[in-house]
Structures are given as structure tokens and as C-alpha cells.
């Protein structure tokens, strides 16, 4: 994710080389849990039946065990596939959906939770109606019989509501002619029920039905669309086979021009909103249009592009304020291009396809593996394409931020939930990677990045596992350096 702030960044960087500043931001999600300042709401607790107690079945946990966001995700099962089928009306913002989840039980389940903010009307487990209660974003499902450990279960949920008006802080964005489901760390509960945590990745099939003439974009391959769905409706069908974290699934609904072509890295599909001002539209095209070229440069640095599809989306949504690394197809706020072409943000979101999307965090505290890496990719890209070197950029940042600046108080490898997307995670995080590079040398450093991307492809990782790999690859002890740059508050020694 990149955040575009209108205000002067909290960390004002005197930029002496021609680089765009990773700005400060204030997207915060204060405190752990879905409601700011409050612990996550405990789900309603249906009493297990005598039969369930006898079977030794126990409830799945209401959270997956993330210390930063205890209410996110759920325990007791592992999702393999989502089939999401939604109908959306831009005029009313009403979304009606049916999602079918294929999951494997990891314990004997008397009941389990899904994360869904929109009201559910019916739930079936393996074809049989299941009792359900809902509170906040927790949907508690009690199947008629316990699900044994190891069993594959099929869960079907019917639901409907007005996403932009659901919950106290809905991340759903309405636009002039449609809507966007684009956010980090949570967006799925506003359009499909899920195990909403990057530790549980699954393949996705998304079908969106919208009024005739409206485009509906999502991740992966466009299987069909627009195809007539009757009653003045069109249907768009998308499929993403590679496992995906739920927050990376998106929909963009509105008036879009689709640009499609084959590239050496897979099928390209980019959607540009038709409502953009001509100058802005041109700047967006000059930036996002470089996607294949940028993927080529990044492939040279990080190894093979991890997906079969690539592209991007530029919606007509000046209020979006962010760019997000949606898998195979990042979504870019047009605000990034108001000053003309801006390639850094495209490099950033495309680098996330390796670091964040293919290799996802195991816990949200591992966010450095996403944002530190994507930010450093911007600097590497600069270095590789005739711009300032990473060393120059690191030096400029370092020298412009005084030792007593609060910037240095946030350790990138454990920033805290409220600082998940703090500038330090990005900029200090990228400087930390540079420090590792200088310590181990280019050969071991880039071998480490490529091995990380290859070994963890379509999986997950932790900061500790990355550091262990860097040590194995380089034969160097990195504890002191990692401690200074990643784990402790305070300004480390200058690199180079
Ligand atoms: Zn990012």
C-alpha cells in the first residue's frame, strides 16, 4: 500500500536527490480489534448441543491469533477456495451476495466463525441449513452436526446490505458511477465472508452482476464479461487460481476502459476510469502503462513474476487516497497522478506482487516484509534505471531526519498495530534492507531476495525467517544489525 496525504508529511524529508517522498499518512487503525479503542466484540456464543459435546467437538476460535488484530481471521479451519457471487447496484449501493467457501477443518468443530460485516440471511454447511448469529464482523456458524478434523466442508452464505453504511468505519468506497472494495488490512467483510487474515490464503472465483453497460473488475483472469444476465444486467466472471490473502481481493465497479494485451509475464489487463480529466488520464496511462516494463526490471531483481496475470486499475475516485497491491492488479488512486506521471507508486505496488502478495505476512507485525521491501524496490528501480542510487537515497533520508525525530521511535519489525503503516515501516524499513545489503554484499543480498521469493512463493513468511535466510546465504551474523535497524527504537548508525 502507498498512502497519498494531502497535508505536509509528519516526516518532512529534505529531498536533495530527485526522489518522491514516501509520504506520511494517517490511515490508522487504532488499537487492536475491529472497533477503535475497544477490544473486539465477543461473538455471541450459542450453547453446543449434547451431541456436539459428546463428540468432543469444540468451537473454532473467533480470531486466528494475530496479536495486532485479535478479531481478524478465525481458528479451526483452513480455506482452500472462495466462490464469490455478488450483485451490485451503483444507484443504491446495495450488494447482495452468495459466497461458497471450501475449507478443511483443522479440529473437531462444533461451530466456527467467518468474518462478515454485511447481514447474513442464510447459511448452509455441506448442504444442510446451519444456525448463525452475527455481531460486528463476526458471523458465528453452528452446523447441525460437528465437522470432524480433516474433513472438507462447504459453507454457503447468503447476505445483503449497503456496504458503505455498514459498521462504524466502512472502508467501502462509493464513486460517482460505482464502487471500490480496496483496503488494508480489512475489506473482505464488506463484500464476502472469509477467514480475513493473510495467514489463510485461498484461490478465488468472483462473479459480479451489475447494470448493463457498467464494468466490474477483479483479480486474475477475466473468464467472461460482460455477458448478459437478464433484466438489464451484465455479468463479469473472474478467477484467481494462485492463493490470495482476503484483503488483496478487490472489486472496482464503474465506467472503465479496458486495455488488454499479452506480455512475456502473462496477460495484461488494465482498467482506466472513463471519467478522469484528460490530463490526469494521460498521466495515469504514462505511469501504469509502464507495468510490463517495470515487471521486467523487477523480475531481473527478484526472480520470476509470481502470477499469470498482471495489470492495474485507476478508478475515478479522488477520495481513495491510497494505492493497494491487489493481487495481479493493483488499484491506484488517481491522486497519485495529479502532478503528472508518477512511476514510483507503480514500482511499489508491482514489487508487492513478490513481497506481500505471493509471499504474505504470517502475522501483521511482519509488515516490514511488505512495505520495507516495496519501498526499497522503488530505490532499486531508480538505481537500475539511471536515477539516484539506493545509497544516495538512503543517505538523503538519513541525513534529513534528526536523531530526535519521532520517526526513529518506531521499530519496523514490531511497529504496533496503530503504526502498521507508519512511515518508519516504509522508509526506515527500506533503509534496514539497505543496511543488510551493505553488510552482506550484493551477491548474497540479491540471492537472499530471490530465494525468499522462490521458497515462499504463494505462501507466508515472518521477519525472523527472512533474517535467518539472509544469515544462511551470507554466512554472516546479522543479529546486532537487525536489532538496531528493525527491533529497537532510536536512530542506528548511518550506512555507507
Ligand atoms: Zn506498500
Boltz pocket constraint, residues with backbone or C-beta under 6 A from the ligand:
constraints:
  - pocket:
      binder: B
      contacts: [[A, 1], [A, 2], [A, 323], [A, 325], [A, 348], [A, 352], [A, 370], [A, 371], [A, 374]]
      max_distance: 6.0
